[in-house]
Amino acid sequence: MAQIDATSKMAALRGLSELPDAQIDDAIKRQEWRLALQLIEQKEKKLKKNEASDWLAACKASVLLLLPEPAMQEQGRMLLNTILEETPTVNSLVIIQAFAEQRIDDDPRINALWLKVVNSNINDEELHKRWFKTKIDVKDWREARKAAMTYSRHFPSKREPFFWTIFANYMVSATHTMPMQERALCATMASRMCEKAAEDVPFNGSMELNNTGRVLRTPSDVAFLLDVYESQGKNDEALDILDSDRTGISSRIGRGSFDLVLRKIKLLESMGRYLDLFRFCFELLMDAHPTCPYGRFHRLGKAGNEWAVWLAMYEAVKKLPQYQVQAVE
């Protein structure tokens, strides 16, 4: 069995924090594995006959796996298998957390157990979050997608599960080891969910954002949608997001975000739309000068007077015939 590295040790430590026994909890937090094992075994001896303790068994199994001796690690793995076969109670989720964060979450019984526990406590929002975050920790995108979709289905007005579902679909679509049909399906789902998120944003005239779980609220939300679209080669759709009165650079959400300005510059460059790039940069630079005879374009003010804008405009000019440049001026 391979040795568990320091990163996995710290991950397991997070999963086993805040235990019912203060001494064991303290020993694990200090990474004193042998002392923790000693304390666990002492507590086991005090248990009454036929008395069980899921969290204690989980601690023992995890600590055994964290010890350097192969024999101890094998003992820990055997104990974990026993725990899985007996189906832990809802209150012993720390067991599953320890399994996953020690990077041994390749047993289908663990995923089945998560689903069973969540379905038995479907209104426990923290449980949904823990299921998703545990799968993210081990980069199990397929199970993370399942967790996010379950969370979103039962808490439809929440923002987190909606965007987590987009993210998980995006990660499945970007994982080359996944079946092509599954990747294509997840890419389509991510794209459609992005469209819904953009459609839910009201026009600038509206005073309040729609009260749905999928509405965009910040430039970071917009940037996330751009990441999804661009990863799928949907550059036109990404450009539509940036030009939209709801989500674009001039919208209430994107107004003043120079990061979104740079995204549009790079997008136009990658698409070879140099005339549009020149016009956009020209507007930004005009907007940056208070004596400009033109009206305000993007309301960035002086923030638009950046070297990146000048450089992009210069590159666009090099690609364009002179008559097109003069027509814009």
N, C-alpha and C positions, 0 to 999 in steps of 0.2 A: 504493500500500500504506500502511496506517495506521501511524503511529509507534508503537513499543513503549514503554510508559510505564515509570516507575521501578519500580513494583511487579513488573511482568513481568521486568524486568532482575534484580531480586533473586531472583525465583523461578528464573530460568535459572541464576543464580549457584549456588544450592543444588544444582541438578541437575548442575552441572559441577565440583563440588568434589572434592578428593582425586584429582587427575589424576596419571598416571604421570610427567609432567614437572613438576618443582618450580617452574621459572621461569614456565611457562605457568599453572600452578595459582595461583601467587602473584599474577600480573598479573590474572587473572580475579577472584580474591577482592578485589583492590583496585579492581575495575571500571575498569581501565586497558585499554579495549577495543582501542585502536590498537596499544599495545605487545603485547598478547596476540596480535593478528593478525600482527604482525611476527615474533614468536617462533615462531608456528605455521608461517608460510611458510618461515622459516629451517630448521625441523626437517623440513618437507616436502622441501626441496632435498637433505637428507642421506639421505633414504630411497633404498634401492637400487631399480633399475628393476623394475617389477611388484610392488614391496613395498607392501602396503596397511596402513593404520592407521585402523580404524573410529573410535576415540576422537578421533584427531587431526582427521579429517574432520568429526566432530560438533562439535568445538570451533570449527573454522573457520566452519562454517555458522551456528552459534549466535552467534558474535562478529560475523559479518557482519550478522546480523539485528539486533544490538544497536547497530550504528552508525547515526547519524542520516541518512546519505545514502540516498535511495531506490534509487540504483543498486547500492549495497552490499547493501541489504536484499534486492533482487531476486536478486542473485548468491547470497546465502545461501539463499534459498528454492529456487533451482534446484539448489543443492548438496544440500539436504535431500531433494528429490525423487529425485535420483540415488541417495542413500544408501538410501532406501526401496525403490527398484526393485531394488537389488542384495541386499536382505535382510541386514541386519547380523547379526553373530554374537551368541551369548549374552553374551559378555564386553563387549559394547558397549551395554548397557542404558542407560547414561548418555545415549546418543543419543535414545532414546525419551523419557527423562525431560526432556531439553531441549526436544524437540518439544512435549510436553504442557504444560510449565510456561510456555512462551512463548505459550500460549493459541492455538495453531494446530492443536490436536488435533481437527480436523474431517475428517481424511483417514481413510477406513475402512481403509486399508492399515496404519495405526499400530495400530489395535485388533486387526486380524488378526495382526500381528506379535507383539503381547503374548501373545495366546492361543497362538501357535505356540511362542514361547520358553518359556512356563510349562509347556505340555504336554510339552516336551522335557526339562524339569527339574522334574518334578512334586513331588519330595520336597524341593525347596529352599524352605524356609519363608520366608526373607527375600525371595525373589523374589515369592512370593504377596503378602506385605505391601507390597512396593514397587509392584506392579501396582495394588492397591487404593488406596493412598495417592496415587498419581499421578492416578488417575481422580477421587478426591475433590478434589484440588487444582484440577482444571479443571471441577468440578461436573458431570461426566459420570456421572449417577446410574445410568443403564442399564448402562454398562460396569463401574461400581463394584459393582453388584449381581452381575454375572457373575463379577467377580474374587472377591468375598466368598463366593459360593456354591461356586466352585471350591476356594478355600482351605478352606472348611468341610468339603467333601466328602472332601478328602484328609487333613485334620487334625481328625477329628470330636471329639476330646477337648479341643480348645483352646477357650478362652472367646472370644477376640477375633473369630474369623471368624463365630461364631454371632451375636453381637450386631452385628457389622458388617453381616451379612446383613439383620437386622431393620431397621437404620438405612437401608440402601440401599433396601430395599423401601418403607420409610416415605417416603423422599425422592422415589422415583418416583411413589408414590401422591399426593404433595402437589404434584407438578409439573403445572401446568395445561396445559402445551404437549404433554404426553404423551397418546397415545390413551386414551380413556376405558376401554376394555376392559383395557388394560395396567395402568392405574392401579387399577382395581377388583381385578384379580388380585393385584397387589403389596400392596394393602391387606389382602386376605384372608390372604395369606402372612404378613405382619407380625403380624397378629392371632393367627393360629394358633401362630406361633413364640413369641409372648408367653405364650400358654396353656401351652405345653410348658415354658417357663422357670419359670413359677410352680408347675407340677405337680412339677417335679424337686426343689423345696425340701422337705426333710423337716419333719415336725411338730416342735414345740418339744421334745418328749421325746427326739428323736434327738440324739446327741452330735456326730455328724459329718455334714457336708454331703455329698450325693451327689457322686461323682467323675465328673461329666459336664461337657461344655463349655458347657452352657446354664444351669447352676444360678445362681440369684441369690445374691449374697453381701453386698451393701451397700445402704444406703438409696438411693444413686444409681442402682443397677440397678433398684430398684423404681420410682423416679421416671421412669426411661426408659420402662418399660412403661406407666406412667400417661400419659405424653406420647403414645404410640402409640394407646392406647385413646381418650383424649379427643379426639385429632385426627380420629378416625373417628366421633365422637359416641357411643361405647360407654361412657357414663357408669356404667351399672350394673356393667359388667365392671370398670371402674376402681375402683369402690367395693368390689367383692368383693375385689380385691387388697388394699385398705387394711384390710379387716375380717378378712382371712384369718389363721388361726393360724400359717400358714407365712410369709407375706410382709407382714402388716399392721403396724399401729402397735404392737401388743402382742407381736409376734413377736420372735424372737431377732434377726432382721435389722433390723427397723424400730424396735425398742425404744429410746426416748430420742431419736428423730429428730423435732425440732420442725418441720422442713421437711415431713415427711409429714403431721404434724398440720395444718399450714396447707393442704396440698393437699386434705385431707379437708374442712376447713371451706369452702374455695372450691368444692369439688365439690358439697357439699350445698346451698350457696347457689345455685349455677347450676341445680341440679335442682329448686329450690323446695321442698326437703324440710325445712321449718323446724322441725317438731317433732323430727325426728332431729338437726338441728343444735343445737337447744336442749339436748337430752339429752346430746349429745356434749360441748358446752361446759360444761355443769353438772358432768359427771363429771370433766373436766379440772381445773376449779376446786376441786372437792371433794378431788381427789387432791393438789392443791398445798398443802393445809393438813394438817399432821401431827395436828391434834386432830379431824380429820374422823371422824365415827362410822361412815362407810362403809369398805368394803374398798378396796384399791388397784384402780384401773381400768386405767390405761395405763402406770403406773410411770414417769411423767415427773417426778413430784415437783414441786418448786417451779418447774420449767421450764414447767409448764402455766399458771402464774399470769401470763399475758401480756396486754397490752392488746388484742391482736388477738383473743384468746379472749373477753374481756369485750365487746368491740365486736360480735363475731359473735353472741353470746348476746343482746345488747340488740336487734340487728336482728331476730333470730328472734322475740323476745318481741313486737315491734311487729306481726309478721305473724300471731301466734297468738291464738286466743280465750283469755280469762283462765282458763277452767276447765281447758284443756290444760296451761297453765303450772303451775297449782296441783296438778294430778295428778302431775306430775314431781316437784315439791318434796315 
